[in-house]
Amino acid sequence: MQQSEPKHGVLAVASLREYFHDALQGALAHQHVAVADQTEQYVVNLLTLFARSEQLYEPTPDGVRLRPLVQMLSDALEAPSALERERALQRLGDVSLFIAGFFAHSFARKLIDINYHIAMGGRAYGTLADGLARGRKQVMARVYAELAAKFLPLVDALGEISDAARRYTQADILRLYEIWLKTGSPRARGLLRQLGIDAAPVAILQN
């Protein structure tokens, strides 16, 4: 992959898909996560697609927004056909994975947290895998099953890609600690150690 030298913190790349392919492979290796080639390619395609904001956000009466996950789940449950249900579940899983991986730090002041996205996305992929396993789409069933089983490690891998040019503030460090407490993310704990913090669970005092 051809790259130009960084200028003002921006790295120019010849191919966005190629960039995400290389970045994901590096992050998976660093996180000691192994996935099938088809699963890796699926995630690369997802990243390339959502790099275009119009593919991630949707038009609403209030402007372009990211639809709540619960509405995506409702779309799947109320889908008039099996194909539309499959597409709605895929959308739910894809958005959950992307947002949890790339925007974990943005949850600090929101009621809906990262573990909610992990739970919703993992269940969506798992439901897809179960449904497709009984049909003719065996390859995709295996991909979705692996996405469901390794959702958190994949979130960590995407987070590593997102954090490549990030500088941590004190608020970010606190958020990392919260993420580790809630999800048990090995990556969050590793980052805390790199920042000189030996993460340990908070003991809950009982009366």
N, CA, C and O of each residue as an XYZ file, in Angstrom:
828
protein
N       0.851     -1.191      0.000
C       0.000      0.000      0.000
C       0.883      1.236      0.000
O       1.802      1.349      0.812
N       0.611      2.150     -0.897
C       1.379      3.376     -0.953
C       0.776      4.408     -0.037
O      -0.435      4.631     -0.025
N       1.666      5.049      0.751
C       1.230      6.069      1.670
C       2.131      7.272      1.522
O       3.321      7.138      1.236
N       1.561      8.452      1.718
C       2.369      9.651      1.766
C       2.748      9.920      3.202
O       2.151      9.367      4.126
N       3.746     10.772      3.392
C       4.163     11.117      4.732
C       3.062     11.903      5.436
O       2.385     12.716      4.806
N       2.873     11.668      6.739
C       1.842     12.410      7.465
C       2.096     13.904      7.407
O       3.240     14.346      7.516
N       1.055     14.673      7.239
C       1.144     16.120      7.218
C       0.015     16.669      8.060
O      -1.164     16.441      7.786
N       0.413     17.415      9.117
C      -0.580     17.995     10.026
C      -1.483     16.913     10.608
O      -2.678     17.133     10.806
N      -0.895     15.722     10.885
C      -1.650     14.669     11.541
C      -2.556     13.874     10.624
O      -3.330     13.048     11.107
N      -2.491     14.093      9.302
C      -3.340     13.373      8.360
C      -2.477     12.459      7.505
O      -1.463     12.891      6.955
N      -2.877     11.197      7.391
C      -2.140     10.231      6.588
C      -2.928      9.948      5.317
O      -4.054      9.454      5.376
N      -2.335     10.261      4.165
C      -2.990     10.019      2.882
C      -2.719      8.586      2.445
O      -1.579      8.128      2.516
N      -3.740      7.876      1.999
C      -3.590      6.497      1.561
C      -4.144      6.354      0.155
O      -5.059      7.072     -0.249
N      -3.563      5.402     -0.588
C      -3.990      5.205     -1.965
C      -5.336      4.494     -2.046
O      -6.112      4.743     -2.968
N      -5.615      3.624     -1.102
C      -6.855      2.845     -1.116
C      -7.370      2.706      0.301
O      -6.665      2.212      1.181
N      -8.599      3.141      0.520
C      -9.176      3.040      1.855
C      -9.360      1.584      2.250
O      -9.103      1.217      3.397
N      -9.796      0.759      1.325
C      -9.992     -0.662      1.615
C      -8.657     -1.317      1.985
O      -8.580     -2.110      2.924
N      -7.626     -0.976      1.242
C      -6.300     -1.542      1.520
C      -5.785     -1.071      2.878
O      -5.172     -1.834      3.624
N      -6.043      0.188      3.181
C      -5.630      0.710      4.490
C      -6.301     -0.060      5.612
O      -5.637     -0.493      6.554
N      -7.622     -0.236      5.521
C      -8.341     -0.948      6.571
C      -7.912     -2.414      6.637
O      -7.855     -2.991      7.723
N      -7.613     -3.015      5.497
C      -7.142     -4.403      5.484
C      -5.846     -4.528      6.276
O      -5.721     -5.392      7.143
N      -4.880     -3.658      5.973
C      -3.595     -3.712      6.668
C      -3.748     -3.367      8.146
O      -3.147     -4.010      9.008
N      -4.558     -2.344      8.432
C      -4.743     -1.914      9.822
C      -5.436     -2.992     10.640
O      -5.069     -3.230     11.790
N      -6.433     -3.643     10.055
C      -7.153     -4.684     10.786
C      -6.252     -5.890     11.034
O      -6.259     -6.450     12.130
N      -5.484     -6.292     10.040
C      -4.576     -7.418     10.235
C      -3.582     -7.126     11.354
O      -3.306     -7.988     12.188
N      -3.046     -5.904     11.368
C      -2.104     -5.535     12.413
C      -2.748     -5.526     13.789
O      -2.155     -6.001     14.757
N      -3.970     -4.984     13.880
C      -4.667     -4.916     15.165
C      -5.041     -6.307     15.664
O      -4.911     -6.592     16.855
N      -5.501     -7.172     14.771
C      -5.854     -8.535     15.169
C      -4.626     -9.285     15.677
O      -4.697    -10.007     16.671
N      -3.501     -9.107     14.986
C      -2.267     -9.768     15.423
C      -1.835     -9.246     16.784
O      -1.435    -10.021     17.653
N      -1.916     -7.928     16.971
C      -1.513     -7.328     18.239
C      -2.424     -7.762     19.375
O      -1.971     -7.928     20.508
N      -3.706     -7.946     19.080
C      -4.674     -8.364     20.097
C      -4.733     -9.891     20.251
O      -5.492    -10.406     21.072
N      -3.923    -10.611     19.452
C      -3.887    -12.081     19.489
C      -5.261    -12.672     19.198
O      -5.719    -13.587     19.882
N      -5.909    -12.132     18.170
C      -7.232    -12.597     17.753
C      -7.109    -13.206     16.359
O      -6.603    -12.565     15.438
N      -7.567    -14.428     16.212
C      -7.551    -15.097     14.909
C      -8.980    -15.238     14.404
O      -9.861    -15.708     15.123
N      -9.199    -14.828     13.164
C     -10.513    -14.989     12.539
C     -10.317    -15.570     11.149
O      -9.237    -15.465     10.567
N     -11.360    -16.178     10.628
C     -11.314    -16.738      9.279
C     -11.159    -15.623      8.249
O     -11.526    -14.474      8.495
N     -10.611    -15.983      7.100
C     -10.398    -14.988      6.042
C     -11.706    -14.298      5.662
O     -11.729    -13.087      5.441
N     -12.797    -15.066      5.585
C     -14.076    -14.484      5.198
C     -14.565    -13.472      6.234
O     -15.154    -12.450      5.884
N     -14.317    -13.761      7.497
C     -14.723    -12.837      8.554
C     -13.887    -11.573      8.503
O     -14.411    -10.469      8.651
N     -12.591    -11.733      8.294
C     -11.714    -10.571      8.182
C     -12.145     -9.680      7.018
O     -12.197     -8.457      7.150
N     -12.452    -10.301      5.880
C     -12.879     -9.525      4.714
C     -14.201     -8.824      4.976
O     -14.412     -7.701      4.517
N     -15.092     -9.478      5.709
C     -16.381     -8.867      6.054
C     -16.157     -7.592      6.851
O     -16.780     -6.567      6.571
N     -15.279     -7.644      7.836
C     -15.026     -6.473      8.676
C     -14.350     -5.367      7.865
O     -14.661     -4.191      8.052
N     -13.440     -5.725      6.977
C     -12.806     -4.723      6.112
C     -13.863     -4.030      5.253
O     -13.847     -2.807      5.116
N     -14.765     -4.795      4.683
C     -15.838     -4.208      3.874
C     -16.718     -3.286      4.705
O     -17.124     -2.219      4.244
N     -17.009     -3.706      5.936
C     -17.822     -2.895      6.840
C     -17.145     -1.552      7.117
O     -17.785     -0.503      7.053
N     -15.849     -1.591      7.424
C     -15.116     -0.361      7.719
C     -15.068      0.559      6.505
O     -15.229      1.773      6.624
N     -14.846     -0.031      5.346
C     -14.779      0.770      4.116
C     -16.128      1.420      3.825
O     -16.191      2.579      3.415
N     -17.201      0.671      4.037
C     -18.547      1.204      3.797
C     -18.865      2.351      4.745
O     -19.306      3.414      4.306
N     -18.644      2.146      6.047
C     -19.023      3.145      7.037
C     -18.050      4.312      7.116
O     -18.298      5.283      7.831
N     -16.950      4.223      6.387
C     -16.076      5.389      6.282
C     -16.792      6.525      5.551
O     -16.402      7.687      5.658
N     -17.843      6.175      4.807
C     -18.701      7.166      4.152
C     -19.890      7.415      5.066
O     -20.707      6.522      5.287
N     -19.985      8.607      5.587
C     -20.989      8.910      6.617
C     -22.412      8.649      6.143
O     -23.275      8.302      6.950
N     -22.668      8.809      4.855
C     -24.037      8.607      4.367
C     -24.465      7.143      4.452
O     -25.656      6.836      4.395
N     -23.486      6.238      4.591
C     -23.805      4.832      4.751
C     -24.080      4.465      6.210
O     -24.756      3.477      6.492
N     -23.552      5.266      7.127
C     -23.737      4.997      8.550
C     -24.985      5.694      9.097
O     -25.762      5.105      9.849
N     -25.157      6.942      8.710
C     -26.285      7.729      9.221
C     -27.453      7.652      8.244
O     -27.272      7.363      7.061
N     -28.651      7.914      8.756
C     -29.858      7.795      7.951
C     -30.687      9.072      8.038
O     -30.715      9.716      9.087
N     -31.365      9.449      6.950
C     -32.217     10.643      6.984
C     -33.445     10.422      7.847
O     -34.101      9.386      7.742
N     -33.758     11.380      8.693
C     -34.948     11.347      9.551
C     -35.633     12.704      9.464
O     -35.048     13.643      8.924
N     -36.854     12.838      9.978
C     -37.522     14.154      9.983
C     -36.717     15.221     10.718
O     -36.887     16.413     10.461
N     -35.837     14.799     11.633
C     -35.017     15.745     12.399
C     -33.618     15.938     11.811
O     -32.747     16.542     12.436
N     -33.422     15.416     10.604
C     -32.116     15.529      9.968
C     -31.444     14.164      9.878
O     -32.049     13.137     10.183
N     -30.195     14.173      9.458
C     -29.440     12.930      9.309
C     -28.993     12.466     10.689
O     -28.329     13.209     11.412
N     -29.351     11.251     11.052
C     -29.080     10.740     12.394
C     -28.651      9.275     12.327
O     -28.851      8.589     11.325
N     -28.056      8.826     13.429
C     -27.820      7.407     13.628
C     -29.013      6.844     14.383
O     -29.265      7.232     15.523
N     -29.750      5.931     13.755
C     -30.966      5.418     14.373
C     -30.630      4.613     15.620
O     -29.647      3.873     15.626
N     -31.427      4.743     16.674
C     -31.199      3.971     17.890
C     -31.222      2.471     17.599
O     -31.953      2.011     16.723
N     -30.417      1.719     18.340
C     -30.344      0.283     18.127
C     -31.685     -0.394     18.365
O     -32.025     -1.364     17.686
N     -32.442      0.111     19.322
C     -33.726     -0.511     19.612
C     -34.677     -0.384     18.432
O     -35.514     -1.260     18.217
N     -34.560      0.698     17.663
C     -35.386      0.840     16.469
C     -34.940     -0.135     15.380
O     -35.767     -0.672     14.643
N     -33.633     -0.359     15.283
C     -33.130     -1.342     14.321
C     -33.625     -2.740     14.690
O     -33.997     -3.527     13.820
N     -33.625     -3.040     15.996
C     -34.123     -4.336     16.440
C     -35.608     -4.464     16.125
O     -36.065     -5.530     15.711
N     -36.362     -3.389     16.317
C     -37.789     -3.394     15.997
C     -38.007     -3.656     14.511
O     -38.921     -4.387     14.129
N     -37.160     -3.053     13.672
C     -37.251     -3.293     12.227
C     -37.096     -4.783     11.920
O     -37.817     -5.336     11.090
N     -36.144     -5.421     12.604
C     -35.901     -6.842     12.369
C     -37.081     -7.689     12.837
O     -37.501     -8.615     12.144
N     -37.608     -7.370     14.008
C     -38.706     -8.155     14.559
C     -39.988     -8.004     13.754
O     -40.793     -8.931     13.674
N     -40.175     -6.822     13.154
C     -41.402     -6.544     12.419
C     -41.224     -6.670     10.905
O     -42.116     -6.296     10.144
N     -40.079     -7.195     10.465
C     -39.811     -7.306      9.027
C     -40.841     -8.210      8.357
O     -41.154     -9.280      8.879
N     -41.372     -7.792      7.205
C     -42.417     -8.581      6.534
C     -41.889     -9.812      5.803
O     -42.677    -10.652      5.370
N     -40.574     -9.931      5.659
C     -40.023    -11.093      4.958
C     -38.718    -11.518      5.625
O     -38.104    -10.756      6.373
N     -38.312    -12.751      5.335
C     -37.077    -13.281      5.910
C     -35.872    -12.486      5.425
O     -34.938    -12.248      6.192
N     -35.883    -12.073      4.158
C     -34.763    -11.315      3.623
C     -34.628     -9.957      4.302
O     -33.523     -9.535      4.645
N     -35.760     -9.271      4.495
C     -35.718     -7.969      5.157
C     -35.314     -8.106      6.626
O     -34.644     -7.229      7.172
N     -35.718     -9.193      7.257
C     -35.303     -9.448      8.641
C     -33.789     -9.658      8.704
O     -33.116     -9.152      9.602
N     -33.271    -10.410      7.737
C     -31.823    -10.657      7.679
C     -31.065     -9.348      7.500
O     -30.056     -9.117      8.166
N     -31.545     -8.500      6.611
C     -30.876     -7.220      6.370
C     -30.919     -6.326      7.607
O     -29.939     -5.650      7.922
N     -32.050     -6.323      8.304
C     -32.174     -5.492      9.503
C     -31.248     -5.974     10.614
O     -30.629     -5.163     11.302
N     -31.151     -7.292     10.793
C     -30.240     -7.836     11.800
C     -28.784     -7.556     11.436
O     -27.965     -7.247     12.301
N     -28.473     -7.667     10.144
C     -27.109     -7.363      9.706
C     -26.769     -5.901      9.981
O     -25.677     -5.590     10.455
N     -27.700     -5.016      9.685
C     -27.492     -3.588      9.941
C     -27.266     -3.343     11.440
O     -26.389     -2.567     11.819
N     -28.042     -3.992     12.267
C     -27.907     -3.836     13.716
C     -26.539     -4.316     14.182
O     -25.872     -3.638     14.965
N     -26.124     -5.475     13.707
C     -24.820     -5.989     14.089
C     -23.685     -5.122     13.595
O     -22.739     -4.845     14.333
N     -23.776     -4.693     12.345
C     -22.710     -3.889     11.741
C     -22.543     -2.546     12.442
O     -21.427     -2.148     12.775
N     -23.647     -1.854     12.664
C     -23.582     -0.541     13.304
C     -23.071     -0.675     14.737
O     -22.265      0.137     15.191
N     -23.538     -1.696     15.442
C     -23.099     -1.899     16.819
C     -21.591     -2.131     16.881
O     -20.906     -1.557     17.727
N     -21.081     -2.966     15.991
C     -19.646     -3.264     15.976
C     -18.835     -2.018     15.649
O     -17.835     -1.734     16.309
N     -19.256     -1.281     14.645
C     -18.518     -0.094     14.224
C     -18.513      0.976     15.314
O     -17.464      1.535     15.633
N     -19.665      1.257     15.876
C     -19.761      2.314     16.891
C     -19.010      1.914     18.160
O     -18.287      2.731     18.730
N     -19.172      0.665     18.608
C     -18.478      0.220     19.816
C     -16.969      0.244     19.629
O     -16.227      0.548     20.564
N     -16.512     -0.077     18.414
C     -15.075     -0.097     18.165
C     -14.460      1.268     17.971
O     -13.379      1.544     18.492
N     -15.135      2.126     17.229
C     -14.534      3.403     16.853
C     -14.926      4.557     17.763
O     -14.231      5.573     17.793
N     -16.026      4.427     18.507
C     -16.503      5.565     19.291
C     -16.763      5.216     20.753
O     -17.650      5.792     21.384
N     -15.989      4.270     21.292
C     -16.193      3.854     22.682
C     -16.083      5.032     23.642
O     -16.820      5.090     24.627
N     -15.182      5.967     23.376
C     -14.967      7.081     24.293
C     -16.114      8.092     24.262
O     -16.240      8.918     25.166
N     -16.943      8.029     23.232
C     -18.041      8.986     23.135
C     -19.212      8.616     24.034
O     -20.154      9.396     24.169
N     -19.169      7.432     24.655
C     -20.272      7.003     25.509
C     -20.211      7.593     26.908
O     -21.111      7.355     27.713
N     -19.175      8.353     27.213
C     -18.940      8.789     28.595
C     -20.137      9.503     29.209
O     -20.433      9.309     30.388
N     -20.826     10.323     28.429
C     -21.931     11.114     28.984
C     -23.294     10.637     28.475
O     -24.268     11.388     28.511
N     -23.361      9.407     28.011
C     -24.614      8.906     27.468
C     -25.162      7.780     28.337
O     -24.411      7.056     28.992
N     -26.497      7.647     28.327
C     -27.134      6.601     29.108
C     -26.852      5.229     28.510
O     -26.672      4.254     29.239
N     -26.815      5.156     27.182
C     -26.544      3.888     26.504
C     -25.040      3.709     26.418
O     -24.349      4.565     25.864
N     -24.518      2.614     26.955
C     -23.088      2.437     27.087
C     -22.571      1.419     26.078
O     -23.329      0.830     25.307
N     -21.251      1.233     26.112
C     -20.602      0.356     25.147
C     -21.073     -1.088     25.305
O     -21.226     -1.799     24.312
N     -21.304     -1.526     26.540
C     -21.726     -2.916     26.737
C     -23.103     -3.180     26.122
O     -23.412     -4.314     25.756
N     -23.929     -2.137     26.008
C     -25.227     -2.268     25.350
C     -25.024     -2.564     23.864
O     -25.692     -3.431     23.300
N     -24.099     -1.839     23.235
C     -23.808     -2.080     21.818
C     -23.212     -3.470     21.614
O     -23.537     -4.149     20.640
N     -22.348     -3.891     22.523
C     -21.745     -5.217     22.419
C     -22.814     -6.297     22.521
O     -22.809     -7.257     21.751
N     -23.728     -6.138     23.471
C     -24.788     -7.127     23.651
C     -25.727     -7.166     22.443
O     -26.063     -8.241     21.948
N     -26.145     -5.993     21.975
C     -27.086     -5.935     20.855
C     -26.448     -6.467     19.572
O     -27.063     -7.242     18.840
N     -25.229     -6.054     19.311
C     -24.558     -6.490     18.097
C     -24.266     -7.974     18.096
O     -24.477     -8.655     17.092
N     -23.776     -8.484     19.232
C     -23.476     -9.903     19.314
C     -24.713    -10.766     19.132
O     -24.668    -11.795     18.457
N     -25.827    -10.339     19.742
C     -27.073    -11.105     19.594
C     -27.607    -11.049     18.169
O     -28.139    -12.037     17.662
N     -27.467     -9.898     17.525
C     -27.938     -9.776     16.143
C     -27.171    -10.729     15.229
O     -27.772    -11.439     14.423
N     -25.852    -10.742     15.354
C     -25.045    -11.647     14.535
C     -25.352    -13.111     14.879
O     -25.437    -13.956     13.988
N     -25.518    -13.405     16.172
C     -25.827    -14.772     16.569
C     -27.152    -15.248     16.019
O     -27.272    -16.394     15.585
N     -28.154    -14.377     16.033
C     -29.466    -14.722     15.484
C     -29.375    -14.953     13.984
O     -29.992    -15.875     13.450
N     -28.606    -14.115     13.313
C     -28.385    -14.296     11.878
C     -27.740    -15.649     11.597
O     -28.176    -16.381     10.708
N     -26.704    -15.974     12.357
C     -25.996    -17.237     12.155
C     -26.934    -18.424     12.329
O     -26.909    -19.361     11.531
N     -27.759    -18.385     13.368
C     -28.697    -19.490     13.618
C     -29.693    -19.639     12.476
O     -30.006    -20.754     12.056
N     -30.192    -18.504     11.973
C     -31.170    -18.557     10.896
C     -30.587    -19.048      9.587
O     -31.214    -19.842      8.885
N     -29.402    -18.588      9.252
C     -28.791    -18.957      7.980
C     -28.228    -20.367      7.995
O     -28.100    -20.994      6.943
N     -27.889    -20.875      9.176
C     -27.322    -22.222      9.269
C     -28.311    -23.274      8.791
O     -27.915    -24.366      8.383
N     -29.597    -22.944      8.842
C     -30.625    -23.892      8.406
C     -30.964    -23.737      6.928
O     -31.808    -24.461      6.402
N     -30.309    -22.799      6.264
C     -30.575    -22.568      4.852
C     -29.370    -22.876      3.986
O     -28.580    -23.769      4.293
N     -29.234    -22.122      2.890
C     -28.178    -22.387      1.924
C     -26.968    -21.472      2.086
O     -25.974    -21.630      1.377
N     -27.042    -20.524      3.004
C     -25.961    -19.556      3.141
C     -25.017    -19.982      4.258
O     -24.862    -19.279      5.257
N     -24.388    -21.142      4.079
C     -23.553    -21.706      5.121
C     -22.303    -20.856      5.395
O     -21.889    -20.711      6.545
N     -21.716    -20.303      4.350
C     -20.506    -19.489      4.528
C     -20.823    -18.260      5.366
O     -20.097    -17.944      6.308
N     -21.901    -17.569      5.030
C     -22.266    -16.374      5.792
C     -22.687    -16.734      7.216
O     -22.461    -15.964      8.149
N     -23.298    -17.906      7.376
C     -23.671    -18.342      8.724
C     -22.434    -18.484      9.592
O     -22.451    -18.100     10.761
N     -21.352    -19.035      9.029
C     -20.102    -19.184      9.787
C     -19.478    -17.828     10.095
O     -18.921    -17.625     11.174
N     -19.573    -16.901      9.140
C     -19.043    -15.549      9.368
C     -19.782    -14.876     10.514
O     -19.157    -14.337     11.427
N     -21.100    -14.905     10.470
C     -21.888    -14.259     11.521
C     -21.675    -14.942     12.873
O     -21.648    -14.279     13.910
N     -21.524    -16.258     12.858
C     -21.279    -16.971     14.110
C     -19.950    -16.531     14.724
O     -19.852    -16.365     15.939
N     -18.937    -16.344     13.896
C     -17.645    -15.910     14.419
C     -17.700    -14.457     14.883
O     -17.088    -14.100     15.890
N     -18.423    -13.628     14.156
C     -18.598    -12.242     14.594
C     -19.285    -12.180     15.952
O     -18.927    -11.362     16.799
N     -20.274    -13.047     16.155
C     -20.978    -13.079     17.436
C     -20.068    -13.581     18.550
O     -20.043    -13.009     19.640
N     -19.320    -14.652     18.277
C     -18.474    -15.264     19.299
C     -17.294    -14.372     19.680
O     -16.831    -14.409     20.820
N     -16.805    -13.570     18.728
C     -15.608    -12.762     18.964
C     -15.910    -11.267     18.879
O     -15.059    -10.474     18.477
N     -17.116    -10.899     19.257
C     -17.533     -9.501     19.125
C     -16.637     -8.569     19.935
O     -16.152     -7.570     19.403
N     -16.409     -8.876     21.206
C     -15.572     -8.007     22.041
C     -14.136     -7.934     21.543
O     -13.599     -6.830     21.454
N     -13.476     -9.055     21.209
C     -12.121     -8.933     20.645
C     -12.072     -8.099     19.369
O     -11.100     -7.382     19.132
N     -13.117     -8.190     18.544
C     -13.156     -7.382     17.336
C     -13.368     -5.906     17.664
O     -12.801     -5.034     17.007
N     -14.184     -5.628     18.680
C     -14.333     -4.252     19.151
C     -12.978     -3.704     19.587
O     -12.637     -2.563     19.275
N     -12.211     -4.511     20.303
C     -10.884     -4.090     20.731
C      -9.977     -3.811     19.531
O      -9.225     -2.837     19.529
N     -10.053     -4.666     18.519
C      -9.221     -4.474     17.327
C      -9.588     -3.182     16.602
O      -8.707     -2.435     16.179
N     -10.885     -2.919     16.457
C     -11.308     -1.674     15.807
C     -10.915     -0.473     16.657
O     -10.551      0.578     16.129
N     -10.990     -0.631     17.974
C     -10.573      0.454     18.857
C      -9.112      0.781     18.697
O      -8.717      1.943     18.788
N      -8.301     -0.237     18.458
C      -6.868      0.005     18.246
C      -6.639      0.803     16.970
O      -5.792      1.695     16.933
N      -7.397      0.478     15.918
C      -7.295      1.248     14.677
C      -7.702      2.695     14.916
O      -7.033      3.622     14.458
N      -8.794      2.879     15.632
C      -9.291      4.225     15.918
C      -8.310      5.031     16.751
O      -8.184      6.243     16.576
N      -7.613      4.348     17.663
C      -6.725      5.038     18.597
C      -5.337      5.304     18.042
O      -4.482      5.850     18.739
N      -5.107      4.918     16.788
C      -3.760      5.034     16.227
C      -3.215      6.458     16.325
O      -2.011      6.642     16.504
N      -4.072      7.458     16.213
C      -3.611      8.849     16.253
C      -4.216      9.601     17.431
O      -4.305     10.829     17.414
N      -4.631      8.855     18.454
C      -5.318      9.494     19.576
C      -4.358      9.810     20.709
O      -3.442      9.038     20.992
N      -4.571     10.943     21.351
C      -3.847     11.305     22.554
C      -4.823     11.269     23.733
O      -5.904     11.853     23.671
N      -4.438     10.592     24.784
C      -5.347     10.382     25.902
C      -5.283     11.515     26.912
O      -4.211     11.936     27.347
N      -6.482     11.999     27.273
C      -6.613     12.982     28.344
C      -6.944     12.235     29.635
O      -7.127     11.018     29.621
N      -7.021     12.966     30.753
C      -7.398     12.337     32.016
C      -8.805     11.753     31.934
O      -9.075     10.688     32.489
N      -9.698     12.453     31.239
C     -11.060     11.937     31.080
C     -11.052     10.640     30.272
O     -11.815      9.719     30.563
N     -10.187     10.572     29.255
C     -10.081      9.357     28.452
C      -9.581      8.190     29.290
O     -10.061      7.065     29.147
N      -8.620      8.454     30.161
C      -8.067      7.397     31.008
C      -9.142      6.845     31.933
O      -9.242      5.633     32.128
N      -9.934      7.729     32.493
C     -11.032      7.284     33.341
C     -12.017      6.446     32.546
O     -12.520      5.433     33.031
N     -12.289      6.875     31.324
C     -13.219      6.138     30.471
C     -12.666      4.755     30.135
O     -13.412      3.776     30.120
N     -11.364      4.668     29.865
C     -10.743      3.379     29.614
C     -10.949      2.436     30.798
O     -11.256      1.256     30.629
N     -10.774      2.985     31.996
C     -10.957      2.185     33.204
C     -12.400      1.702     33.327
O     -12.644      0.556     33.704
N     -13.351      2.573     33.010
C     -14.761      2.196     33.057
C     -15.062      1.101     32.039
O     -15.800      0.158     32.326
N     -14.480      1.237     30.839
C     -14.686      0.233     29.796
C     -14.144     -1.116     30.248
O     -14.780     -2.151     30.049
N     -12.952     -1.092     30.862
C     -12.382     -2.345     31.335
C     -13.248     -2.976     32.415
O     -13.462     -4.188     32.404
N     -13.748     -2.171     33.347
C     -14.594     -2.700     34.420
C     -15.865     -3.332     33.860
O     -16.301     -4.377     34.342
N     -16.463     -2.703     32.845
C     -17.755     -3.161     32.338
C     -17.638     -4.323     31.364
O     -18.510     -5.191     31.329
N     -16.564     -4.350     30.568
C     -16.465     -5.351     29.505
C     -15.353     -6.364     29.726
O     -15.361     -7.430     29.109
N     -14.395     -6.051     30.596
C     -13.237     -6.925     30.759
C     -12.301     -6.880     29.578
O     -11.527     -7.815     29.370
N     -12.352     -5.805     28.787
C     -11.562     -5.687     27.566
C     -10.061     -5.777     27.852
O      -9.522     -4.928     28.561
N      -9.371     -6.802     27.305
C      -7.918     -6.890     27.483
C      -7.192     -5.680     26.897
O      -6.167     -5.245     27.423
N      -7.732     -5.145     25.806
C      -7.089     -3.982     25.196
C      -7.154     -2.772     26.114
O      -6.167     -2.050     26.252
N      -8.304     -2.539     26.743
C      -8.432     -1.402     27.648
C      -7.443     -1.528     28.798
O      -6.809     -0.545     29.183
N      -7.307     -2.735     29.350
C      -6.368     -2.925     30.453
C      -4.932     -2.726     29.976
O      -4.112     -2.144     30.685
N      -4.629     -3.219     28.754
C      -3.285     -3.035     28.211
C      -2.945     -1.570     28.010
O      -1.824     -1.147     28.291
N      -3.915     -0.784     27.520
C      -3.684      0.644     27.330
C      -3.453      1.343     28.666
O      -2.607      2.230     28.777
N      -4.213      0.935     29.672
C      -4.018      1.523     30.996
C      -2.614      1.226     31.519
O      -1.974      2.092     32.115
N      -2.147      0.023     31.299
C      -0.794     -0.322     31.730
C       0.245      0.520     30.993
O       1.222      0.973     31.589
N       0.026      0.727     29.690
C       0.946      1.573     28.929
C       0.972      2.995     29.460
O       1.988      3.685     29.371
N      -0.155      3.427     30.013
C      -0.257      4.778     30.567
C       0.177      4.826     32.028
O       0.041      5.853     32.693
N       0.706      3.690     32.525
C       1.237      3.667     33.882
C       0.217      3.367     34.956
O       0.438      3.677     36.126
N      -0.920      2.756     34.567
C      -1.987      2.473     35.532
C      -2.198      0.965     35.603
O      -2.496      0.333     34.590
N      -2.047      0.391     36.776
C      -2.290     -1.030     36.981
C      -3.751     -1.200     37.366
O      -4.120     -1.047     38.530
N      -4.579     -1.518     36.379
C      -6.027     -1.587     36.592
C      -6.382     -2.730     37.520
O      -5.887     -3.848     37.371
N      -7.233     -2.441     38.468
C      -7.727     -3.459     39.396
C      -9.189     -3.169     39.676
O      -9.584     -2.005     39.750
N     -10.006     -4.215     39.834
C     -11.432     -3.984     40.114
C     -11.631     -3.201     41.397
O     -10.844     -3.308     42.338
N     -12.698     -2.408     41.422
C     -13.038     -1.664     42.624
C     -13.821     -2.560     43.555
O     -14.839     -3.130     43.164
N     -13.357     -2.687     44.779
C     -14.058     -3.516     45.756
C     -15.352     -2.818     46.165
O     -15.370     -1.617     46.435
N     -16.431     -3.593     46.205
C     -17.727     -3.031     46.589
C     -17.956     -3.326     48.063
O     -18.019     -4.486     48.470
N     -18.079     -2.285     48.848
C     -18.287     -2.460     50.271
C     -19.733     -2.797     50.552
O     -20.643     -2.182     49.997
N     -19.938     -3.747     51.392
C     -21.290     -4.156     51.730
C     -21.574     -3.816     53.183
O     -20.733     -4.012     54.061
N     -22.770     -3.304     53.418
C     -23.163     -2.962     54.784
C     -23.515     -4.232     55.559
O     -23.872     -4.159     56.735
